[in-house]
């Protein structure tokens, strides 16, 4: 959308901001929460995010020797599992626009002894700096809603997938049960920002994260966007009543 002066704007949570400002604002959020990000994920989801990610890893079907990209991979939760699956003959690349998140990820992988086949690259999801038709599998978990132009990010990921490769998008979505939606809203807006203040001393960043979830496309809209980008056999799984959805599509 555009403001009255003709300058393009987009949403940052519930605020309208200039398009060219969003990436910097999102960067500030994740720089602020990077060192406490995993702790907060456990607290906010009551640990269920680990099950969502496990399901994503199972659906990815990564095999030995493959090339895998985890976009917005931050602290490396998915990458650590993929590194074990691809083995020494494969590789895992973690791409994230935020340097602080990448630093946390590198340290975590070093602590686990997983440095031989993992590479960390600072990159914008909308213009990923990799060759055409390079990766067998691409994942993005809880990162797509922070991108300024989702269509550009999907197109960028499509370009660098090999024919037959698959993209998996794990993201907060729209609850499918009205009663669940009401409880979820109450928890999100009244409790999560307070937890952010208590645990990470950053209420504002977690309020943004809650708001960004509400601005993200619903399941069917994102499915259509993936198809528009060229992906085939696009389908999705509603997890925890649709609070989270895993979308999966293929390049042909």
HELIX and SHEET records of a PDB file:
HELIX    1   1 UNK A   19  UNK A   33  1                                  15    
HELIX    2   2 UNK A   34  UNK A   36  5                                   3    
HELIX    3   3 UNK A   37  UNK A   45  1                                   9    
HELIX    4   4 UNK A   49  UNK A   60  1                                  12    
HELIX    5   5 UNK A   77  UNK A   86  1                                  10    
HELIX    6   6 UNK A   99  UNK A  112  1                                  14    
HELIX    7   7 UNK A  125  UNK A  127  5                                   3    
HELIX    8   8 UNK A  144  UNK A  146  5                                   3    
HELIX    9   9 UNK A  150  UNK A  160  1                                  11    
HELIX   10  10 UNK A  178  UNK A  187  1                                  10    
HELIX   11  11 UNK A  188  UNK A  192  3                                   5    
HELIX   12  12 UNK A  193  UNK A  200  1                                   8    
HELIX   13  13 UNK A  203  UNK A  215  1                                  13    
HELIX   14  14 UNK A  219  UNK A  228  1                                  10    
HELIX   15  15 UNK A  240  UNK A  242  5                                   3    
SHEET    1   A 2 UNK A   9  UNK A  12  0                                        
SHEET    2   A 2 UNK A  15  UNK A  18 -1                                        
SHEET    1   B 7 UNK A 118  UNK A 122  0                                        
SHEET    2   B 7 UNK A  91  UNK A  96  1                                        
SHEET    3   B 7 UNK A  67  UNK A  71  1                                        
SHEET    4   B 7 UNK A 135  UNK A 141  1                                        
SHEET    5   B 7 UNK A 161  UNK A 172  1                                        
SHEET    6   B 7 UNK A 244  UNK A 250 -1                                        
SHEET    7   B 7 UNK A 232  UNK A 239 -1                                        
END                                                                             
